[in-house]
Amino acid sequence: MNSNKNLTKSILILLIGVIILGFTSLLAIGLSNKTSATGRSGAVLIGKEAPRFIAPIIDSSEKKAFVSINDFSENVLVLNFWASWCPPCRDETPGFQRLYKKYKNKGVSFLGINIQDGSSPVDAINYINEFSVTYPNVYDTDGSITVDYGVTGIPVTFFVFDNKILGRWVGSISESKLDKIIEEILRNDINVEFGENIESFRSLN
């Protein structure tokens, strides 16, 4: 009788172990996929020439205006991909605005690339007004800029100088970290190739 109880107990323990192992494996696969998506986002462009583009400025007025990445070739360019529906983008935008004001006369430019709001531009305009953003932002109207930069999710921030991509940060970036990176770039003393915040990365897939 005792042997049957012991056998039943052993089987239950084994089943629980199998369930836990299966759950752990699925979790590991999920995290691996998320990390892979993060790692792919623009990684192949680091050290290469920044893809060229011309895009319309987000503006609530009727005037038509466009921005080219070539307009920023003499400055360090902080190039940020975002969308109005992206919570991590909302977290980092106030810091971007403050640092834009800090560095705008120190050889650093900021440019926002809005994606997936093209069908409802009012959302992008409201977003910019909500955070009182004064640095230029443009629409990626057909998704070509997103594709050219290999962006697989948002937010993603590229650091460009002399039309060359120095590195990129995937996921939201804190104001203090962004400030540190900019300072180090200005001192020519940084490699930002692998910067990331996986938990705040929103895949576009």
Steps between C-alpha positions, in 0.01 A plus 500: 500500500777738598688414182195603292478832685869562449467418129205738463690772684804449280288524184338824620839651580626396156197654327540826691867506403415448132242782512746740664771406250262555208392841629861604556592392147213697346596808701861470388393468136279807533778708652741375235265606221451840660874547538553397138245754378668766709844407375391515137358852522751702300803302617637430152526873425741586779820642357341546157362799314159610624227432241393823331143623512279803451178510702217744577514689829218437745325833517147607584514783246419471132851575376702224338850449631749216475813396684796304367751315714764694306379815679672372816831380355709754692353409840468193715147379421278322752251319276202358688228269361168527687121473479220666694363162618834389650516533884883478521520779241287716727734424790810624321367797299511761782868419554571533128342846501702617800826373352418656164478837673826429684701403191337682209777763493779250572518310172222249574173465309192292572260355244195284569368246249132428554387161375159335466311823571485601134135398459406726792747791507296678765628245754861594426420872514319460832795302637747774409275767649444298818874480571578849360758351264689769309761294315397390149299184444405341169254241372626173358196500275570182303716314752810522281716672763406235755597227254825668394609534863406141583265608778306200634340678796492825693632710648839483329756780506793528260805719553634644175795721417645596163229281339633194683306299759710488815262276691145454617289448811200267484206554736441810709806684623517700821584868487817446703621219272427702186680799649803283580511353148481844338779634722720202418433530127598866514824390668544230236514248782220245460369189329121479538462200271324269746289739708153364571209486742323179399205537735390825335527379141173478303527271199338611175422140403 
